[in-house]
Amino acid sequence: MQIVKTIREWRYAGTAAAFAACFGAGFLLTGAKVGGVASFADISAAGAAGLPWSAAVFTGSLVRSIIGGTVGHNIVKLSSLALIVIIKMFLEPRSDPKLSGINTAVSVIVSGAAVSAVIGELTRKLLFYGFYGSVAGYTAYSAARLISGLRRERSVDLSGAGGLSCSVVYIMAAASLCSVELPAVNIGVIFCAAVTLTGAYFFRQTGGVLCGALSVCGAFLASPTAGLSIVLLPAAGLLTGYMHDRKPQTAALFFTGVSFILTVLTGVTFARAESMIDIICGALIFIPVSGKFSDKWIRTGSEGEKMLPDVINARMGFLSDTVLELRRESERISDMLSQRRKESFEIEENSQAVCSGCYRRPFCWKSDRGNTYRGFRRLAEMTEFAAESFPDELADCLRKKELIDAFAESSREKAAAKLMDMRFSESRDLLHEQMRITEELVRSAGERLDVRYSESVSRCIRVKLEKFGLAPAQVIAYYNSRNRLLTELYFPADCAPEERRRVCDLIADELRLKMGCTEPVRTGREVRIRVFEKPRCTMEVCASSSTADGSDSNGDTHTVFTDGAEAGYVVLSDGMGTGSSASAESAMVVSLFRRLVSSGVDFRSAIKLINSVMVTRSGEENFATLDALRIDLDDCGLTVIKSGAAATLIRHRGSVLKITAPTFPIGIYEQSEVFTRDCGFEEGDIVIMFSDGISEGAYPFIKELLLGGDDLRYMVSEICRKAPVFNPTIHADDVTVIGVRVTA
């Protein structure tokens, strides 16, 4: 067991296994035949694989030819393989399926033409090698597409052109394996039976029929005898598809029984009797494989699945636009109501009230209109009214006292309106900001997610949890864009499990995967737990803190969590001042941020919501900084998020980067200010973040620590311990220092 463990932990174990598999494929397929001629499966495999693997296929084929004494007979195949390897060494990019197919086709045609020319049969065999090379090239292209999809998306796409490529590769593999001569059994029929049974069990009737039909096609290409021996495989796959909800052992037994009955009903021959042994072997292989099979590696697209997210996206987008229009209309009405009274309207109103009964009105407003209007405008601009300050333009007015009283009343109304506008403007701005946040939340909720729902895994998890007395209301299992499994479990609030780790362990045991889980997110009616396949990277976080003047309460609060999808977060908040009040403010900011992000809210919208809560919490000033790191745990991507926070220092590739953000803390203004920056980050890089208790004078010392070693805990403790030395101010502040490193 120790030897096995050592092999598994060996760094190059995967490479060695892949090389051995390619060598075995070349060795095994060299003697295979398709359609009565030598199989080109090994040639296509070499053309589709990368340079070292194609060399392994060539080596396996050469060794088989030497052992069997068939080097001369296989000279075209060996020369084609050698030419493929040579071209890959100098010309072909690793991940271009088209060039892989062209390389394979050209190598076969050139090798066949050269050998035919040497033996004097170029004219007669050139057409044959042209066709042979074209088919081998297309098969290599199809296989290269599958390999490229596995590298890029970590799954095989069976929809559209991906399904055609997979069909071509499967038919050629089945045909080649069916022609391999082994005593007692036919590994091609065993392979076809196992695949057909797997397709029927996991993809129901459609999967069983398609896999069975492709298997028969491949077997007939190998030989009519092999094809007739499994000609009823599609019918057995169709009937076994109805057993998809039973145990694998039951489905395997049913598949074997149906195959036997169909064989008997159609007449038993010696070839068919032998094929029953192969089918039984295929069913026996299926039983242990079914426990490890996962639709994680298979994509089966359908128009219904593609349309549903589009419908949801369209509805959410329309709802978001509706909220946008409501907000704009509200702002328009608010602007109209809060607009000051127009000067011209005020002059016209007071003129109508005072001058309408005066016999001099025709003279003042017609013959001397310009002078009269200037006088009225000066009255409208006055804030204090007295007879001494009455405009000279209106010296001949007969109703001076009435005019002064009218404009004094207008001035009081303007002052009252201005006071009311000042009183309610802040509330209006806050309301409009909250409507804007609602608009963003609705729109983000309707964005199409790049995920793949797995019905089989969802059903499997539900059965497992119910077996142990846990009854989730909803189980949603899906694969994200990185092909990692995520599961969202929704429990009624009154019967939610007390131990989330128990739920995680049960799922990990059932799926045989390393799983992690998030903290439960609670609403009034439900509790959600997200269980996820662990990502490639993990965060190593060390923190150290001290209080100002020996206070019992630290005004800084920090937390570390993952959203359960792809990102890990490190969050630090510094409350205003020191002591318990500052601690309460920072704790509320951190708690709300974690809750909202864990619930699926985008971090930018989460900060806006928190800012809104801080502004409206009370009449007192309540604000706190927010400093956060968002780390993509699949590819080490780093995003720095700041609202009024201190600088962040990042050690990356031997240099130190300082990131600052001229933003205000959360809770000062109605509209929050958020600074974000994506930074280069790799495994082993270090981030140091700290509260305002660290002065800029400490930055050279921190930079020296970052460049001088890798002991994260020592760095953090030293920075915190020496913070008072670099603080030039008399007033001390709480200090928190956090160091973050990503490891694989």
Buried (B, 14 or more C-beta within 10 A) or exposed (E): EEEEEEEEEEEEEEEEEBBEBBBEBBBBBBBBBBBEEBBBBBBBBBBBBBBEBBBBBBBBBBBBBEEEEBEEEBBBBBBBBBBBBEBBEEEBEBEBBEBBBBBBBBBBBBBBBBBBEEEEEBEEBBEEBBEBBBBBBBBBBBBBBBBBBBEEBBBBBBEEEBBEBBBBBBBBBBBBBBBBEEEEEBBBBBBBBBBBBBBBBBBBBBBBBBBBBBBBBBBBBBBEBBBBBBBBBBBBBBBBBBBBEBEBEEBBBBBBBBBBEBBEEEEEEEBBEBBBBBBBBBBBBBBEEBEEBBBBEBBBBEEEEEEEBEEBBEEBBEBBEEBBEEBEEBBEEBEEEBEEEEEEEBBEEBBEBBBEEBEBBEEBBEEBEEBBBBBBBBBBEBEEBEEEEBBEBBEEBEBBEBBBBBBBEBBEEBEEBEEEBEEBEEEBBBBBBBBBBBBBBBBBBBEEEEBBBBEBBBEBBBEBBEEEEBEBEEBBBBBBBBBBBBBBBBBEEEEBBEEBEBBBBBBBEBBEBEBBBBBBBBEEEBBBBBBBBBBEBBBEBBBBBBBBEEBEBBBBBBBBBBBBBBBBBBBBBBBBBBBBBBBBBBBBBBBBBBBBBBEBBBBBBBBBBBBBBBBBEEEEEBBBBBBBBBBBBBEBBBBBBBBBBBBBBBBBEEEBBEBEBEBBBBBBBBBBBBBBEEBEBEEBBBBBBBBBBBBEEBBEBBBEBBEEEEEBEEBBBBBBEBBBEBBEEEEBBBBBBBBBBBEE
